[in-house]
């Protein structure tokens, strides 16, 4: 669906009404302080009242999404770990599960050790680390749960993680060097930036886009009636699936360029703007 830019505003050509709305969390729905604004809560509630199926689609683990889900009053399908883990919040049933293989985990950890980078190792409802450091405490504050600290991830954690997250809060050049090396040596994995200071690693069979496509088919909703809102490179697979792709204003330029429309930043209620102007106006 084409887009026009008028002044500083990007406007989408109107299509069918939106019946499925997928919203990323960090950098999109959540403000910089990890809160969900009243404006976003109200807009999501209005969308739900209008019959729109609203989903959180995140790189986070399921337990890291619970507070936002409660704040929004959402009790439905939840997409975690960049699409590797799709769960029905009501029944607790896991609908889709695409973890990394044991060999993929081993290869990734070995390369991360070579680059001396922190990694969070996620499996279902648990996460594991080897280092208690600034990056670990950053993750802990965000998720509001302490990790399992182990001596050796490959020996002491479950062998098939749902996701690895690589974080360096101070030296993005080290992340960039790892990103380049990882793409050269591990082309069979999904390796994507989720923020300037973090890289997500997961199975090729797992992406936000693949999960969203599965859910749309499961709910019998055409892709033309799907809207996805995101802020970073791990959201682009959703943009490819959704008939309506929305980037918040704090997204990198390359991400904005792939969106049909661009709204205000996460700190300026961009999600609420998208819902008010392009979801509720079409119901």
C-alpha positions in Angstrom: 0.0 0.0 0.0 1.6 3.3 -1.0 2.3 6.3 1.1 2.6 10.0 0.7 4.6 12.5 2.7 3.0 15.9 3.3 5.3 18.3 5.2 6.6 16.2 8.1 3.6 13.9 8.1 3.4 10.5 6.3 -0.1 9.5 5.2 -1.3 6.1 4.1 -3.9 5.7 1.4 -7.0 4.3 3.1 -7.7 0.6 2.7 -10.0 -1.9 4.4 -10.9 -1.5 8.1 -8.3 -2.9 10.5 -9.4 -6.1 12.3 -6.1 -7.3 13.7 -3.6 -4.9 15.4 -0.2 -6.1 16.4 1.8 -3.7 18.6 5.5 -4.0 19.6 6.4 -3.2 23.2 9.8 -1.7 23.8 10.4 1.6 21.9 6.8 1.5 20.6 4.0 1.0 23.1 6.2 1.5 26.2 7.7 4.9 26.9 11.4 5.3 27.7 10.6 4.7 31.4 8.9 1.4 30.5 5.4 2.8 31.4 2.2 2.6 29.3 0.6 6.0 28.9 -3.0 6.7 29.7 -3.5 7.7 26.1 -2.3 4.4 24.8 -4.4 2.5 27.3 -7.5 4.4 26.2 -6.8 4.0 22.5 -6.3 0.2 22.9 -9.5 -0.1 24.9 -11.5 1.8 22.2 -10.0 -0.5 19.5 -11.0 -3.6 21.5 -14.5 -2.2 22.0 -14.7 -1.6 18.2 -14.1 -5.3 17.7 -10.4 -5.1 16.7 -8.2 -8.0 17.9 -5.2 -6.4 19.6 -2.0 -8.3 20.2 1.3 -7.6 21.9 4.1 -8.8 19.6 7.5 -8.5 21.4 11.0 -9.7 21.7 10.4 -10.0 25.4 9.7 -13.3 27.3 6.1 -13.9 28.3 6.7 -12.9 31.9 8.2 -9.6 30.7 4.9 -8.8 28.9 2.5 -9.4 31.7 2.4 -5.9 33.3 1.7 -4.3 29.9 -1.0 -6.9 29.2 -2.7 -6.2 32.5 -2.5 -2.4 32.1 -4.1 -2.8 28.7 -6.7 -5.3 29.8 -5.5 -7.8 27.1 -6.1 -11.5 27.8 -5.6 -13.1 24.5 -2.9 -14.5 22.2 0.6 -13.2 23.1 3.7 -13.3 20.8 7.0 -13.5 22.7 10.6 -14.0 21.8 10.2 -12.4 18.4 7.7 -15.0 17.3 9.4 -18.1 18.7 6.8 -18.5 21.4 3.1 -17.8 20.9 0.8 -18.5 23.8 -2.9 -18.2 24.6 -2.9 -16.2 27.9 -6.3 -17.6 29.0 -5.6 -21.3 28.7 -1.8 -21.1 28.9 -1.6 -23.3 25.8 1.5 -22.8 23.7 0.3 -22.4 20.1 3.6 -22.0 18.3 7.1 -22.8 19.5 10.3 -22.5 17.4 13.4 -22.6 19.7 17.0 -22.7 18.5 18.6 -26.0 18.2 21.3 -27.2 20.6 24.0 -26.8 18.0 22.8 -23.3 17.1 22.9 -22.3 20.8 26.4 -23.7 21.2 27.7 -21.9 18.1 26.2 -18.6 19.2 27.5 -18.8 22.7 31.0 -19.6 21.5 31.0 -16.6 19.2 29.7 -14.3 21.9 32.5 -15.5 24.2 35.0 -14.7 21.5 33.6 -11.1 21.4 33.4 -10.8 25.2 29.8 -9.8 25.1 27.0 -10.2 27.7 24.1 -12.6 26.7 20.7 -13.3 28.2 19.6 -16.9 27.5 15.8 -17.3 27.4 13.9 -20.6 27.6 10.1 -20.5 28.1 9.4 -18.8 31.5 13.0 -18.6 32.6 16.2 -16.7 31.8 19.8 -17.4 32.5 23.0 -15.4 32.6 26.7 -16.1 33.4 27.6 -12.6 34.4 26.1 -10.2 37.0 26.9 -6.9 35.3 25.4 -3.6 34.2 23.6 -5.2 31.3 22.1 -7.9 33.5 20.8 -5.3 35.9 19.4 -3.4 33.0 17.5 -6.5 31.8 16.3 -7.2 35.4 14.9 -3.7 35.8 13.0 -4.0 32.5 11.6 -7.5 33.2 11.2 -7.1 36.9 12.5 -10.6 37.5 15.9 -11.8 38.5 17.7 -14.3 36.3 19.1 -17.7 37.1 22.9 -17.1 37.4 24.9 -20.1 36.2 28.5 -20.9 35.7 28.2 -22.2 32.1 25.1 -21.5 29.9 25.9 -24.5 27.7 26.1 -26.9 30.6 23.7 -25.5 33.2 20.8 -24.1 31.1 18.2 -26.0 28.9 19.9 -26.8 25.6 17.4 -25.2 23.2 16.8 -21.5 24.0 13.9 -19.6 22.6 16.0 -16.5 22.2 19.4 -15.0 23.0 19.8 -11.3 23.6 23.2 -9.6 23.3 23.6 -6.3 25.1 26.3 -3.7 25.3 25.2 -0.5 26.9 28.5 1.4 26.4 30.3 0.2 23.2 28.1 -0.2 20.1 31.2 -0.8 18.0 31.6 -4.2 19.8 28.0 -5.1 18.9 28.5 -4.1 15.3 31.6 -6.3 15.1 29.7 -9.2 16.5 26.7 -8.6 14.2 28.9 -8.7 11.2 30.7 -11.9 12.3 27.5 -13.6 13.3 25.9 -13.0 9.9 29.0 -14.4 8.2 29.3 -17.5 10.4 25.7 -18.2 11.4 23.5 -17.5 8.3 20.9 -20.0 9.4 19.7 -17.8 12.3 17.7 -14.7 12.7 20.1 -12.0 13.9 18.5 -8.6 14.3 19.0 -5.3 16.1 16.1 -4.6 18.5 17.7 -1.4 19.8 21.0 0.5 19.2 22.4 -1.4 22.2 20.9 -4.9 21.7 20.9 -7.7 19.2 18.4 -10.6 19.2 19.3 -14.1 18.0 16.7 -16.8 17.3 15.7 -19.6 15.0 15.1 -18.9 11.3 11.7 -20.4 11.8 10.8 -17.7 14.3 10.0 -14.1 13.4 7.3 -11.6 14.4 6.1 -11.7 10.8 5.7 -15.5 10.6 3.9 -15.5 13.9 1.6 -12.6 12.8 0.8 -14.4 9.5 -0.1 -17.6 11.4 -2.4 -15.7 13.8 -4.1 -13.8 11.0 -4.8 -17.1 9.2 -5.8 -18.8 12.5 -8.4 -15.9 13.0 -9.4 -15.9 9.3 -8.4 -12.2 9.0 -7.0 -11.1 5.6 -3.6 -9.5 5.7 -5.1 -6.3 4.2 -7.0 -5.9 7.5 -3.8 -6.3 9.6 -1.9 -3.3 11.1 1.5 -3.7 12.7 3.2 -0.9 14.8 6.9 -1.1 15.6 10.1 0.8 16.0 13.1 -1.4 15.0 14.6 -3.9 12.7 13.0 -6.9 14.3 9.6 -5.4 13.5 10.2 -5.3 9.7 9.0 -8.9 9.2 5.7 -7.7 10.7 5.7 -4.8 8.2 6.1 -7.3 5.4 3.0 -9.2 6.5 0.6 -6.5 7.5 -1.4 -4.5 5.0 -0.8 -1.5 7.1 2.7 -0.9 8.5 3.3 1.9 11.1 6.6 3.1 12.5 6.8 5.3 15.5 8.8 8.5 15.2 11.8 7.3 17.2 12.4 4.4 14.8 15.6 4.5 12.7 15.2 6.1 9.3 15.7 2.7 7.6 12.7 1.3 9.5 10.6 4.4 8.9 11.3 4.0 5.2 9.7 0.5 5.2 6.5 1.7 6.9 3.4 2.9 5.1 3.0 5.7 7.7 5.0 7.3 10.5 3.4 8.6 13.7 4.7 10.3 16.8 7.4 8.7 19.0 6.8 6.2 21.8 7.2 9.0 24.3 4.6 11.1 22.5 1.8 8.4 22.3 2.5 7.3 18.7 0.5 4.2 19.2 -2.6 6.1 20.3 -2.2 8.4 17.3 -2.1 5.4 14.9 -5.2 3.9 16.5 -7.2 7.1 16.6 -6.4 8.2 13.1 -6.2 4.9 11.1 -8.0 2.2 13.1 -11.0 3.9 14.8 -11.7 6.1 11.8 -12.1 3.0 9.7 -14.4 0.9 12.0 
